[in-house]
Amino acid sequence: MSPYWASLAGGALIGLSVGAMLIFHGRIAGVSGLVAGLGTDRGERRWVDSAFVAGLMLGPPAFAGLSGAWPEMRIVASVPVLIVAGLLVGFGTRLGSGCTSGHGVAGLARLSPRSIVAVFTFVAAGMLTVALVRLAAA
């Protein structure tokens, strides 16, 4: 399977799931908010949130079943770096009132001013990080 078709299919499925979550449940499908709420009692919403997160975890096995191969991954960072990075991402999503999926997919589609600023900040921070890492490696 061409990587372009797999990426297109993945993007379409993300868009459909975000749209379905908003239309049928009136909820923004921001992954950090959904995961953060799993430990709380949200009544019926808890099952919707759990199903959405379970669908995210079942994506790679479904991909492997349909394509005959697991997605190729290569992690070059050490475990301590990955732990610190995960903690920083978690802190950032709380500080920014959401993550890239909530702001970048759902927020931009709704033309949310807060999401537009958040996505601009994400992209700028990513560009700065890449520039600094490349500078340090040179």
C-alpha positions, 0 to 999 in steps of 0.5 A: 500500500502506498504511504500516501493512501495510508496517510489519506485514509488515516486523515479521513478517519480522523476527520470522520471520528472528530465530526461524529464525536461533535455531531452525535455527542456534542464533544470536542475530540481532543485526545488529551481531554478525553484521556484526562477524563477517563478517571472521572465519573462523567456518566454516559460520556465516560463510555463514549470517551473510553470507546474513542480512546480504545479505537485509537489503541486498536488502530495499529492492530487494525492497520496491520490486519488490513495491510499485512504489516505493522506500521514502521517505527524507529525511536532513537531517543532514550527512555528517560528522554521519552518520559520527560518528553511525555510529561512536557507534552502533558503539561503543555496540553493542560497549559494550552487547554487542549492538544493538537487533535483538539485545537488542530482538527476540531478547533480549526474546523470550527474557526475557533480563535483560541485554536488558531492561536494555539495551532500557530504556537504549536507550529512555531514551537516545533519549527524553533525546536527543529532549528535548535536541534539541528544547530546543536547537532551541527 
